Amino acid sequence: MPGGVLAAVTGAFAYVAAVDPNEPGHYPVCPLLNLTGLYCPGCGGLRAAHAFAHGDLATALTANAVAVLAFLGFAVVWTVWVTHRVRGRPLRVELAPVTLWSLGTLVTVFTVVRNLPFGGWLHP
């Protein structure tokens, strides 16, 4: 199962690496941004993935820092999953409510700040 997940994620990153989201017409526009002019927490995520796949961490962080943290978090969780699988132990991920609330708060603050005048440095 971890191999299938890795294959799917690798395929998705390979596609985004090959098809530049900075070129218009390849991907749909964000509906929230299109309708309201507000950046959602995912805005810039494809550009971040493209830069990340090309090894340009600075550009990836500029496009969407939360997405980059999610990419790195996925890598850690996947590695732990494989380690458990190799050792024959099941992986149980139990996040405490405080962790879930903290992650939700981080994403909410990121979204609000990137839409405020002084948060322009967080725009994709």
C-alpha positions in Angstrom: 0.0 0.0 0.0 2.8 2.6 0.8 4.2 1.8 -2.7 0.9 2.6 -4.3 0.6 5.9 -2.5 4.2 6.8 -3.3 3.5 6.0 -7.0 0.4 8.2 -7.1 2.1 11.1 -5.4 5.2 10.8 -7.6 3.0 10.7 -10.7 1.2 13.8 -9.6 4.4 15.7 -8.8 5.9 14.5 -12.1 2.9 15.9 -14.0 3.0 19.2 -12.2 6.7 19.4 -12.7 6.2 18.8 -16.5 3.2 21.0 -17.0 4.0 24.5 -15.6 1.1 26.0 -13.6 2.6 29.4 -14.2 1.5 29.1 -17.9 -2.2 29.9 -18.3 -4.7 27.4 -19.6 -3.3 24.1 -18.1 -5.1 24.1 -14.8 -8.5 25.5 -13.6 -8.4 28.8 -11.7 -9.3 28.8 -8.0 -13.1 29.4 -7.8 -12.8 31.4 -4.6 -10.1 33.7 -6.1 -12.1 34.0 -9.3 -15.4 34.9 -7.6 -14.1 37.0 -4.6 -10.5 38.0 -5.3 -9.5 36.3 -2.0 -6.7 33.7 -1.8 -7.8 30.4 -0.3 -5.3 28.3 1.7 -4.5 26.3 -1.4 -3.9 29.1 -3.8 -0.4 28.8 -5.1 -0.2 25.2 -4.2 0.4 24.0 -7.7 3.1 26.6 -8.3 4.6 25.5 -5.0 4.6 21.9 -6.1 6.1 22.8 -9.4 9.0 24.7 -7.8 9.4 22.0 -5.1 9.7 19.3 -7.8 12.4 21.4 -9.5 14.3 21.8 -6.2 13.5 25.5 -5.9 12.5 25.6 -2.2 12.6 29.5 -1.9 10.1 29.9 -4.8 8.0 27.0 -3.4 7.8 28.7 0.0 6.9 32.0 -1.7 4.1 30.4 -3.7 2.5 28.6 -0.7 4.4 28.0 2.5 1.6 25.8 4.1 1.7 23.6 1.0 5.4 23.1 1.4 4.9 22.2 5.0 2.3 19.7 3.9 4.7 18.2 1.3 7.3 17.7 4.0 4.8 16.4 6.5 3.6 13.8 4.0 7.2 12.7 3.5 7.7 12.2 7.2 4.4 10.3 7.7 5.1 8.2 4.6 8.6 7.3 5.9 7.2 6.4 9.3 4.5 4.3 7.6 7.1 2.4 5.5 9.2 1.8 8.6 6.3 0.4 10.5 5.3 -1.8 7.6 8.9 -3.2 7.2 8.9 -4.0 11.0 5.5 -5.7 10.7 3.8 -3.2 13.0 0.6 -1.4 12.1 0.7 2.4 11.9 -1.8 4.2 14.1 -1.9 7.9 13.7 -3.8 9.5 16.6 -3.7 13.2 16.6 -4.7 14.9 19.9 -7.4 17.5 19.6 -4.9 20.2 20.5 -2.8 19.2 17.4 -5.8 19.3 15.1 -6.9 22.7 16.5 -3.3 24.0 16.1 -3.1 22.9 12.5 -6.5 24.4 11.8 -5.5 27.7 13.5 -2.3 27.8 11.5 -4.1 27.4 8.2 -6.8 29.9 9.2 -4.2 32.5 10.3 -2.2 31.9 7.1 -5.4 32.4 5.0 -6.4 35.6 6.8 -3.0 37.2 6.8 -2.3 36.5 3.1 -5.6 38.4 2.3 -4.7 41.5 4.4 -2.8 44.4 3.0 0.3 43.7 5.1 0.2 40.0 4.1 1.1 40.6 0.4 4.4 38.7 0.9 2.2 35.6 1.3 0.4 36.0 -2.1 1.2 33.3 -4.6 
